[in-house]
């Protein structure tokens, strides 16, 4: 009996292809998550540095954003 006529052989091939596709997607998602984590850490560091070096400007920016959000919420 030949393995090419074995009905389980195509299923095994499909299972292997699906497993490889899942591995590639998982690897890609992990790479993207690591990149996003690095970007977020960099943004956090830069924000913290800005706040420490410009405290009053940071307070003014936060107050301005709060004011704008208040106006938008009050209109609804």
Secondary structure, 3 states (H helix, E strand, C coil): CCCCCCHHHHHHHHHHHHHHHHHHHHHHHHHHHHHHHHHHHHHHHHHHHHHHHCHHHHHHHHHHHHHHHHHHHHHC
